[in-house]
Structures are given as structure tokens and as C-alpha cells.
Amino acid sequence: MMKEFFETSTVLNNKYVKQWKESGKKVVGYTCSYVPDEIFHAAGILPFRIRGFGSTDTTIGDTYFGPFICSLPKCMLQLAGEGKFNFLDGAIITPGCDSMRRLDECWRKAGSDVEGVIPPFFFHYGVPHKYSDYTIKWLTDETRRLIAAVEEHFKVKIAEADLKKSIKLYNQSRVLLDRFEALRTLDAPPFTGEEALAVILSGTTMPREEYNKLLEQFISNAEKSPGIKGRVRLMLVGSANDDVELVKVIEGEKSLVVADNLCFGSRFYSDRVDEDGDPVSALCKRYLGHNDCPRMYGDYRRRLDILTQKVEKAKIEGVILQNIRFCDLHGAENGLFEKDLEAQGIPCMRLEREYGPLVETGRMKMRVDAFIERIQQRRAAA
């Protein structure tokens, strides 16, 4: 079963996407975890998290973006320019950060320069940077605008009853993923952090009904596993990471990533959507309120509290604060996290990297090994 998750999470146009397309159904990609999957599921459309995974260079991305830009949107645009996203019938871009906001403009420009680069349906979904009654109302209006655009373009009707069914289904996923996360916190976790990321990533690229079945089977099997003992327990925090190989490099033979605070990780499934009342409003409250991303203003203390709670719950021995080069949001916040967590006696390591091919594996491995040695010395002295 783990092989199934690895294949699904490491191939963009995976077998589930191909089967979906072969049956005549539509696929819409989105760039950020603030976009409600449930809307597309209710429309009979497969929601697909757009990634830059598999890009081997950024020649196309560099043509449209400036030099001091995070490499994630560059890799996304690179894949679009190479035709790797031709299976998408639509794309939703959000202002997750300035670099991702620019992806909207750069992808549109590339589409005007080269035919076929841009999907037939292309939508900018504005997301506020604060959580309040006013911003919830604003996002609700924006979400209704998205729903109307989807209905018009794809000739579908997103009924309230269907939306509530989709919310219930996705909440079932979140319950399962909470069980899954609890297994990671055990003294002897039944799977590695690399495997955990593959399982979570698969949920962003395949039909939800099939994902829930696979996930439930995986959890049932994992609950019977003797687990992995003796390794240093790490938490991975920071910029978007959809590459299982990065986690594999970090873990090596001596450590396990047993918790995370990543948008391709636990932030993807934290919190439920209220199943009562207006479904659109409920979606907006959950998606704007759940996501512990530094793009949200005024929430640093809450995000720090979430990290310290995870450290305690998962018995974390060290925190790796990684960020993609030129990722201002996570780069700046990681500095604050390091200061505040170290003040609490929690060992931290800052790690700057590029998104894409792991060309800096040796450097990263050497730094992580030194960090693990520091933690092991701390263990011995305790």
C-alpha cells in the first residue's frame, strides 16, 4: 500500500488523474491550501494541488519572474510552459504571498505568448490576510464569485445539498488524518516522516472517496506495526515542501520527522468545517481561520503556541526551521521561532534551501547530522 502512496505523490499526472480524465471528467488545479476543495468536489470536478515537483530547471520561470523570487512559483510556471499541466481544465491562483500572486500575472503573460500554456479556466481567488467578521464576509462574497464562475464555465450547478455532502466527506478525511497524525506521535511511530508525507500528498491529487478508503486501510495496518524505536524525534516547519526526498535526506538513519507544521503537511487537514448552517460561510470560516501560515497578520503568538503544543505532544527533541531561498514570510518567521523556541530549551536549526532538484543534498545532510549530534549529546547529558 505504501508503494501506492509513493507512486501517487511523486507523479503529477498519476494513474488516478488519468482515469478521471479518461472518464470524461474535469480537473482543476489550485496553488494554495486556502482554496476549498469541497467546492470542486461538489461540482463533480477533481481538485488538484498544483506543485512544482519534477522541474529540472527554471529557464521559463526565469524569463517571466525576477531574480529575487522564491523558486516554487518559478518551477510551477516551468512545468506549465513545458506542457506538464496540460491535463488541467482550470487553475486557481491565490495571493498566498507576493511570489504566488505574481504567478497569476506571469502565467497569464506566458499564456498570451505561447498557445496552450494557460488552462481554459483561470481564476484569481483573493484571500484576506486577517481573520475577522469583515474578512469572513469578504471571503464569502469572493467564494460565491468563484462558485458562479465554475458553474458558468463548466456548465454545472453546485447545489447546497451537494456542497454539504462534500463537506461531510472531507471532514471524514480530517478525522482519519487526525488518527494518522496520532500514530506519528507514538513512542515507536509505525512509519517514517518520508512515508507520512507521501500519504498526505496523495490526498491532494486523487479522488477523495478513494483516498479515504486507502487511508483507512493504511491506518488499520499501521496500528498493528511494532514501530520504529531509538531515533531522534524531529519536527519540520516552514516553507512549502512536497518532495518526499527532502524528508528522506533529513531523516537519514538516525532521526524521524514525527510532526510538522507545513501547508503540504498537517496544516492541510487541521480543523473541521461546520456541517450546520450555510455551507459557503462555514467553508470560509474554516479555510481562513485554520491555516497557520505567516501570510496571516497578527497571529504569530498563536502559531508559536501551536508549535510548542506539538513539541510537547510528539515529544520533539529538535525543530528544523526550513525555508526556500527568498521566501520572506517563512524566512522572517523562522527567525522568531528560533529565538522563542530556543528560549524554552527546544533545540532548533535554520535551513535555507532551493525548491526543486535536491542539488544541495550534501550540505543539508552535513548540517542535519551536526544538529542530530547536538541532540544526542543533550540526551547523554540528561
Phi, psi and omega per residue, in radians:
M1 nan -0.618 3.114
M2 -1.078 -0.602 3.097
K3 -1.042 -0.672 3.122
E4 -1.076 -0.767 3.140
F5 -1.179 -0.696 3.131
F6 -1.132 -0.746 3.135
E7 -1.123 -0.704 -3.122
T8 -1.212 -0.632 -3.049
S9 -1.508 -0.215 -3.082
T10 -1.991 0.123 3.076
V11 -2.236 2.146 -3.104
L12 -1.086 -1.058 -3.133
N13 -1.551 1.218 -3.026
N14 -1.325 3.116 -3.025
K15 -1.105 -0.552 3.138
Y16 -1.215 -0.693 3.087
V17 -1.138 -0.761 -3.141
K18 -1.083 -0.767 3.119
Q19 -1.105 -0.686 3.124
W20 -1.084 -0.808 -3.135
K21 -1.180 -0.687 -3.136
E22 -1.117 -0.432 3.110
S23 -1.483 0.076 3.076
G24 1.517 0.195 -3.107
K25 -1.648 2.886 -3.048
K26 -1.741 2.684 3.083
V27 -2.219 2.254 3.091
V28 -2.111 2.222 3.126
G29 -1.613 2.719 3.073
Y30 -2.515 2.682 -2.970
T31 -1.747 -0.139 -2.951
C32 -2.561 2.606 -3.100
S33 -1.315 0.077 3.034
Y34 -1.484 -0.133 -3.136
V35 -1.510 2.201 -3.108
P36 -1.285 1.937 3.085
D37 -1.004 -0.594 -3.012
E38 -1.015 -0.540 -3.135
I39 -1.072 -0.781 -3.097
F40 -1.299 -0.666 3.084
H41 -1.042 -0.735 -3.139
A42 -1.148 -0.403 3.127
A43 -1.581 0.006 -3.094
G44 1.354 0.380 -3.125
I45 -1.934 2.466 3.107
L46 -1.454 2.033 3.045
P47 -1.361 2.377 -3.015
F48 -2.356 2.121 3.137
R49 -1.308 2.043 -3.137
I50 -1.232 2.340 -3.121
R51 -2.290 2.901 3.046
G52 -1.818 0.192 -3.050
F53 -1.086 2.348 3.093
G54 1.706 -0.126 3.109
S55 -1.233 2.324 -3.118
T56 -1.796 -0.224 3.027
D57 -2.744 3.119 -3.113
T58 -2.280 0.614 -3.096
T59 -1.078 -0.703 3.109
I60 -1.258 -0.788 3.117
G61 -1.029 -0.711 -3.138
D62 -1.160 -0.450 3.141
T63 -1.164 -0.594 -3.038
Y64 -1.824 -0.457 3.127
F65 -1.743 2.749 3.032
G66 -1.315 3.036 -3.060
P67 -1.283 -0.480 -3.048
F68 -1.751 0.949 -3.087
I69 -2.189 2.435 3.046
C70 -0.872 2.455 -3.052
S71 -1.356 -0.186 3.138
L72 -1.095 -0.975 3.119
P73 -1.134 -0.499 3.073
K74 -1.100 -0.756 3.129
C75 -1.172 -0.646 3.083
M76 -1.073 -0.815 3.138
L77 -1.168 -0.607 3.089
Q78 -1.026 -0.841 -3.137
L79 -1.132 -0.673 3.100
A80 -1.092 -0.763 3.141
G81 -1.152 -0.487 3.120
E82 -1.496 -0.013 3.122
G83 1.453 0.201 -3.101
K84 -1.264 -0.296 3.113
F85 -1.861 0.379 -3.127
N86 -1.144 -0.276 3.103
F87 -1.354 -0.192 3.136
L88 -1.371 2.362 3.036
D89 -1.653 -0.138 3.126
G90 -2.929 2.863 3.103
A91 -2.527 2.427 3.098
I92 -2.014 2.132 3.126
I93 -1.908 2.390 3.113
T94 -2.116 2.744 3.057
P95 -1.466 1.048 3.111
G96 -1.022 -0.677 3.034
C97 -2.681 3.114 -3.112
D98 -1.116 -0.640 -3.139
S99 -1.143 -0.730 3.123
M100 -1.256 -0.572 3.054
R101 -1.097 -0.683 3.124
R102 -1.162 -0.432 3.101
L103 -1.026 -0.639 3.107
D104 -1.008 -0.871 -3.105
E105 -1.197 -0.763 -3.082
C106 -1.201 -0.657 3.115
W107 -1.178 -0.704 3.090
R108 -1.087 -0.734 3.138
K109 -1.140 -0.743 3.096
A110 -1.077 -0.645 3.118
G111 -1.156 -0.559 3.094
S112 -1.351 -0.394 3.139
D113 -1.501 -0.635 -3.065
V114 -2.274 2.119 -3.114
E115 -1.128 2.380 3.059
G116 1.583 -0.068 -3.117
V117 -1.302 -0.613 -3.074
I118 -1.730 2.386 3.132
P119 -1.135 2.778 -3.121
P120 -1.035 -0.615 3.111
F121 -1.930 2.119 -3.072
F122 -2.406 2.104 -2.944
F123 -2.383 2.324 3.033
H124 -1.662 2.057 -3.082
Y125 -1.845 1.795 -3.094
G126 -1.273 2.327 3.128
V127 -2.209 2.181 -3.140
P128 -1.100 2.875 -3.133
H129 -1.822 0.095 3.081
K130 -2.371 2.731 3.093
Y131 -1.898 2.033 3.125
S132 -2.775 3.009 3.094
D133 -1.022 -0.708 -3.121
Y134 -1.148 -0.794 -3.085
T135 -1.232 -0.537 3.055
I136 -1.112 -0.763 3.105
K137 -1.096 -0.733 -3.138
W138 -1.089 -0.806 -3.120
L139 -1.196 -0.570 3.087
T140 -1.098 -0.746 3.077
D141 -1.103 -0.727 3.136
E142 -1.131 -0.669 -3.141
T143 -1.204 -0.664 3.074
R144 -1.148 -0.572 3.065
R145 -1.148 -0.708 3.085
L146 -1.104 -0.797 -3.141
I147 -1.041 -0.777 -3.142
A148 -1.093 -0.692 -3.139
A149 -1.173 -0.717 3.106
V150 -1.113 -0.784 -3.136
E151 -1.072 -0.743 -3.101
E152 -1.208 -0.797 -3.060
H153 -1.231 -0.770 -3.037
F154 -1.653 0.036 3.104
K155 0.973 0.880 3.121
V156 -2.226 2.941 3.057
K157 -2.174 2.099 3.113
I158 -1.654 1.606 -3.089
A159 -1.344 2.645 -3.140
E160 -1.029 -0.691 -3.139
A161 -1.112 -0.711 3.123
D162 -1.172 -0.666 3.128
L163 -1.125 -0.686 3.109
K164 -1.161 -0.639 3.081
K165 -1.114 -0.726 3.136
S166 -1.151 -0.707 3.099
I167 -1.046 -0.769 3.136
K168 -1.083 -0.738 3.137
L169 -1.111 -0.783 -3.123
Y170 -1.223 -0.562 3.038
N171 -1.130 -0.607 3.061
Q172 -1.072 -0.685 3.065
S173 -1.041 -0.782 -3.086
R174 -1.138 -0.629 3.070
V175 -1.116 -0.788 3.120
L176 -1.095 -0.727 -3.120
L177 -1.220 -0.483 3.012
D178 -1.150 -0.710 3.056
R179 -1.091 -0.736 3.120
F180 -1.052 -0.792 -3.128
E181 -1.158 -0.630 3.122
A182 -1.067 -0.590 3.110
L183 -1.149 -0.561 3.134
R184 -1.157 -0.495 -3.065
T185 -1.486 -0.082 3.139
L186 -1.086 2.747 3.099
D187 -1.043 -0.552 3.073
A188 -2.192 1.474 -3.114
P189 -1.034 2.449 -3.073
P190 -1.423 -0.034 3.118
F191 -2.665 2.831 -3.115
T192 -1.445 2.965 3.056
G193 -1.177 -0.580 3.065
E194 -1.049 -0.814 3.126
E195 -1.161 -0.667 3.131
A196 -1.067 -0.754 -3.140
L197 -1.131 -0.684 3.113
A198 -1.058 -0.708 3.127
V199 -1.132 -0.804 -3.104
I200 -1.169 -0.775 -3.137
L201 -1.036 -0.646 -3.117
S202 -1.022 -0.545 3.139
G203 -1.193 -0.239 3.137
T204 -1.652 -0.007 -3.001
T205 -2.332 0.116 -3.069
M206 -2.447 2.811 3.135
P207 -0.985 2.389 -3.011
R208 -1.114 -0.655 -3.135
E209 -1.058 -0.782 3.139
E210 -1.212 -0.634 3.127
Y211 -1.102 -0.786 -3.140
N212 -1.044 -0.711 3.127
K213 -1.116 -0.827 3.130
L214 -1.082 -0.742 -3.101
L215 -1.120 -0.731 3.136
E216 -1.118 -0.715 3.098
Q217 -1.116 -0.736 -3.133
F218 -1.086 -0.781 -3.140
I219 -1.091 -0.760 3.138
S220 -1.044 -0.736 3.113
N221 -1.199 -0.723 -3.091
A222 -1.142 -0.581 -3.134
E223 -1.113 -0.351 3.139
K224 -1.663 -0.051 -3.071
S225 -1.355 2.524 3.092
P226 -1.195 -0.369 3.076
G227 1.549 3.059 -3.099
I228 -1.958 2.174 -3.045
K229 -2.041 2.706 2.937
G230 1.579 -0.170 -3.085
R231 -1.498 2.757 3.062
V232 -1.207 2.351 -3.044
R233 -1.685 2.058 -3.077
L234 -2.020 2.712 2.947
M235 -2.100 2.391 -3.133
L236 -1.859 2.215 -3.043
V237 -2.312 2.647 2.971
G238 2.184 -2.471 -3.018
S239 -1.096 2.842 3.120
A240 -0.977 2.318 3.028
N241 -2.402 2.051 3.103
D242 -2.064 0.396 -3.092
D243 -1.974 1.918 -3.132
V244 -1.121 -0.441 -3.121
E245 -1.151 -0.584 3.114
L246 -1.085 -0.758 3.122
V247 -1.150 -0.660 3.109
K248 -1.068 -0.738 3.121
V249 -1.103 -0.763 -3.125
I250 -1.128 -0.747 -3.073
E251 -1.234 -0.779 -3.089
G252 0.956 -2.399 -3.141
E253 -1.858 -0.104 -2.974
K254 -1.988 -0.179 -3.058
S255 -2.388 2.903 3.048
L256 -2.346 2.353 2.976
V257 -1.495 1.831 -3.039
V258 -1.821 -0.012 3.084
A259 -2.768 2.806 3.100
D260 -2.667 2.912 2.948
N261 -2.411 1.270 -3.044
L262 -2.205 2.636 -3.126
C263 -1.305 -0.319 2.978
F264 -1.660 0.160 -3.125
G265 -2.142 -2.192 -3.009
S266 -1.165 -0.451 3.121
R267 -1.175 -0.341 3.130
F268 -1.147 -0.537 -3.019
Y269 -2.180 0.084 -3.116
S270 -1.208 2.473 3.080
D271 1.253 2.666 -3.134
R272 -1.788 2.864 2.955
V273 -1.684 2.331 3.100
D274 -1.079 2.199 -3.088
E275 -1.550 -0.016 3.105
D276 -1.853 2.726 3.085
G277 1.379 -2.796 -3.094
D278 -1.198 2.095 -3.058
P279 -1.165 -0.594 -3.122
V280 -1.173 -0.795 3.106
S281 -1.092 -0.700 3.134
A282 -1.110 -0.720 3.100
L283 -1.075 -0.775 -3.100
C284 -1.131 -0.697 3.123
K285 -1.122 -0.715 -3.138
R286 -1.233 -0.852 -3.026
Y287 -1.222 -0.614 3.118
L288 -1.398 -0.541 -3.038
G289 -1.591 -0.366 -3.017
H290 -1.492 -0.514 -2.814
N291 -1.460 2.014 -3.026
D292 -1.558 1.099 -3.071
C293 -1.840 2.467 -3.134
P294 -1.157 -0.079 3.025
R295 -1.174 -0.365 -3.109
M296 -1.485 2.165 -3.070
Y297 -1.311 2.508 2.966
G298 1.344 0.192 -3.052
D299 -1.985 0.286 -3.049
Y300 -1.035 -0.789 -3.092
R301 -1.070 -0.675 3.102
R302 -1.134 -0.725 3.137
R303 -1.151 -0.669 3.087
L304 -1.118 -0.727 3.116
D305 -1.069 -0.687 3.121
I306 -1.082 -0.745 3.123
L307 -1.110 -0.795 -3.103
T308 -1.145 -0.606 3.076
Q309 -1.135 -0.714 3.121
K310 -1.173 -0.668 3.096
V311 -1.010 -0.789 -3.127
E312 -1.204 -0.797 -3.066
K313 -1.140 -0.746 -3.068
A314 -1.642 0.074 3.126
K315 0.964 0.882 -3.083
I316 -1.245 2.364 3.109
E317 -1.792 -0.281 3.119
G318 -2.844 2.562 -3.119
V319 -2.043 2.195 3.053
I320 -1.731 2.033 -3.114
L321 -1.771 1.653 -3.064
Q322 -1.805 2.607 3.015
N323 -2.560 2.557 3.033
I324 -1.208 2.462 3.126
R325 -0.967 2.340 -3.086
F326 1.272 0.241 3.004
C327 -1.490 1.626 -3.047
D328 -1.120 -0.697 -3.060
L329 -1.097 -0.975 -3.107
H330 -1.298 -0.573 3.110
G331 -1.065 -0.778 3.141
A332 -1.215 -0.795 -3.086
E333 -1.196 -0.573 3.113
N334 -1.068 -0.583 3.078
G335 -1.106 -0.706 3.094
L336 -1.176 -0.767 3.111
F337 -1.018 -0.795 -3.109
E338 -1.020 -0.823 -3.130
K339 -1.068 -0.830 -3.045
D340 -1.309 -0.645 3.131
L341 -1.258 -0.729 3.099
E342 -1.086 -0.600 3.104
A343 -1.127 -0.436 3.086
Q344 -1.559 0.046 3.130
G345 1.503 0.311 -3.125
I346 -1.761 1.991 -3.129
P347 -1.077 2.369 -3.128
C348 -2.299 2.667 3.035
M349 -2.376 2.250 3.054
R350 -1.520 2.411 -3.132
L351 -2.447 1.969 3.068
E352 -1.696 2.433 -3.060
R353 -2.571 2.977 2.964
E354 -1.736 2.643 2.997
Y355 -1.463 2.516 3.098
G356 1.994 -2.648 -3.089
P357 -0.949 2.372 -3.079
L358 -1.386 1.277 -3.103
V359 -1.383 -0.238 -3.099
E360 -1.872 0.489 -3.055
T361 -0.984 -0.780 -3.103
G362 -1.065 -0.814 3.139
R363 -1.079 -0.809 -3.119
M364 -1.104 -0.769 -3.108
K365 -1.068 -0.733 -3.126
M366 -1.113 -0.735 -3.130
R367 -1.207 -0.722 3.124
V368 -1.134 -0.726 3.129
D369 -1.049 -0.708 3.116
A370 -1.140 -0.654 3.115
F371 -1.154 -0.741 3.131
I372 -1.120 -0.678 3.115
E373 -1.090 -0.691 3.089
R374 -1.044 -0.753 -3.131
I375 -1.181 -0.703 3.133
Q376 -1.124 -0.650 3.074
Q377 -1.137 -0.659 3.097
R378 -1.120 -0.720 3.087
R379 -1.021 -0.839 -3.062
A380 -1.116 -0.557 -3.105
A381 -1.434 -0.258 -3.076
A382 -1.244 nan nan
